Amino acid sequence: MDQAIISDQELRAHALFNGLSDDQLAKIKEGIQLIQLAEGEHLFTQGQPADRFFMLRRGQIKLYRLSPTGNEKVIEIIRPGQCFAEAVMFMDVQRFPVSSQALVPAELYAINNRNFLSVLRESVDTCFRVMADMSVRLHHRLNEIDALTLQNATLRLVNYLVGQAPKDAESEAEVSLPAAKNIIASRLSVQPETLSRILHSLTDQGLISVKGLSVQIHDVKKLRAYCE
């Protein structure tokens, strides 16, 4: 793990940092380190003490939990530019609630919790930005809980595909799945064979075409209507 050289512009690309002064950014950058992970390598494991949060620079990171029986549940797939694990710094006991593993070779920044909290104590605006970011994530998690409890597997997948398409798309759209189909299946709480069966069914209905990890949606508007 090396001391990171990161520009102010790269940091300010994320909402957590885009309103900070030069002095505040300089304080945070003092504690940033660069981490490189090989495919399959863990960044941290569930229950490990947490003194940092992370911003992904390149690659993909899987956040997951293991059930008592050893079954894996994918919580989130992190993409470049996203921050994760920042909420842990506000917990009484600062331990990671999930495990984190690189799906492909990855490079990320580790940001020191103490440095960031120091900036928060002197910046009310930054505190509100952090609260807003966490509120959005909480809203997404509530939507996911609704989907997992109230929707069948087909609707979960359709909603997922629609959510990956450009927001202004009405006719055709191409969606690149961010990870292998078994990872997506875990993310949606379905079995891999169930996911394959649903993809075949949607293909037979003429709604999509699938080639590897690329999904061509033939009519986004019609697929959205499928959810309703």
N, C-alpha and C positions, 0 to 999 in steps of 0.2 A: 504494500500500500504506500503510495507516494503522495507528497504534497501536490495538490492540484493547481494547475495554472488555468484559471477560468476567467473569462471576460465578464465585465459588468453586463454587457448586452446579452450574453448567454444566460446569466442568472435572471435578468429582468424579463426574459421571455416567459417566465412562470409567474402566475398571479401572486404568489407568496412574496416575491422579491421586487415586483415592478414599481412599487411606490417608495422604495427605500432611498435614503440619501446616499451619496458617495461614501460618507464616513461609516454609515451603517453597513453598507455592502462590504467595505474594507474589513470591518470587524468580523463579519460572517465568513469572509474568504480566508481569514487567518486559520480557521478550523476546518477547512474543506480538504479532503483527501481523495485521490483518484484510486478507484478499485477496478481491477480487470478480472473477469470471471470466464472460465472455460465453459463450454456447453455441459450442462448437468451439474456444475459446481454450485454449492450452496453459499448464499450470502450470509444468512443467519437461520437459526432453527427456532421453532416454537418454544417459548420459555426462557430463551437466552436474554441476559441483561441488555437493555437498549440505552445507549448513550448517544446515538446518532440517528438521523433520518437520511433519506437518499433521493437523488435525482438521477434518473436514467439518461445517459448520453446516447448510447446506441445499444442495439440488441433487444431482447425481450426477457422479462422476468416474470416468473410464475409465483403468486402468493397462494399458499394452500394450507390446509389443516388435515391432520390424520385422525380418524375416528378411533375409539378404543380397540376396534377389530382390525385396524390397519388400513382401512379404506381411505383413499385420498379424495378430498373435496377441494377443487380449485376455486378460490375466492375471487381472484382478479388476475388479469394478464396486463402487466405494466408495459407501456410503450415509451419510446424516446420522448423526452420532454416532461414526463410525468414525475411528480414527487410521490413518495410513499413512506409510511411508518412515522409521519410527523405527529400524528395524534398521540402516540405513545408517550411523548415528552410531558404530557399533561396528566398522566396517570400517577396515582400514589405509588404504585409498584411498577417501575418502568422495565417491563419485560415484553418481548415481542409476542403478540397473540397468535401469530402465524409463522410458517416457514417460508423461505424465499429461495428460489432456485433458478438459475439461468437456463432458458429454453434453447438459446443459441449463445455463441460468444458475446459477452456483454461488457460494457464499460459504464461506470457510474460514479457519481460524486457522493461522498459521505460527508454530511453536514453536522457539525458538532451541536448537540442540543443546548449546551450551556451558552455558547455564543449567540445562538438564535434567541433563546429566552432572554438574554441580556438586552437584545435589540427590542424585543416585545415590551419589556418593562419601561422603555423610554419612548415607545411609539404606539399611541392609541389606534391610529389608522391601520398599522400593521396587525394589531390584535383583531380588529374588525375584519380584515381581509382573511386572516386565518379562520375566524369563526364562519365567514361566508363560505369559504372553500369546504370546510368540514360539514356545513349544513347541506351543501349540494351533494356531497358524498352520502350523507345520511339519507337524503331524499332518494338517491339512486338505490341505496340498500333497501329502503322500504318498498320501492317498486319491485325490486328483485324478490323480496319475500312474498309480495302479492302474487308475482308471476309463478313462483315455485309452489305456492299453496293453492292458488285459485285456477291456474291454467294447466292444460294438459301439455304433454311433451311437444306436440306439433306447434301449438301456439307459442310456446317458449322459444322454439327455434325460429319461427316466422318473425316474432318480435325482435329477436336477436339480429336476424338478417336485415330487417327494416332499419334497426338502429345503427347498423354499420354503413348503410347507404347514405349518400349525400342528402342533407335535409331538404334541398330544393329539387331532388329527383322526382319525376312523375312517371316517366316511361321506363327506359332501360337504365340499369346501373350495374357496375361490376364491383363485387365485394371480395376482398382478399381476406380469408380467415387468418387471424393473427397467430395461430398455432395449429398443431396437428389435431385431427378430428377427435382423438380420444381426450385431448385437453379441453376442447370445446364441449364435448359431451359432459365431462366432469363439471365444467363451469355452469352448465345448464341442468345439472342433476339428472341426467339420463344416461342409460347404458350406451356404449359405443355402437352396438348393433342396432339399437333403437334409433340413434341419430342417422345411421346409414339408411335405415328403412324409410325414415321420414324424408330424407333428401331424395331418395328414389321416387317416393310418392309425389313430392312437389315437382320433380322432373317430369313424371308421367302426366301430370296435370298441365304441363306446359308453362308453369310459373317460373321455373329456374332451369339453368344448365350448370353442371358441376364438372370442373376439370382440375383435378388435384385440389389445391387449397383456394382455387378461384371459383367464385359463384357468380354467374351471370343472371341477374334478375331481369326477366323479360318485360315485366309491367309492375313497377314499384307501387303505383296507385292501387292496382288490383291486389297486390300482396298485402298492402296496408288494410284494405277492405276485408281480407281474409281474417285479420285479427279481430275485426268488429263483428 
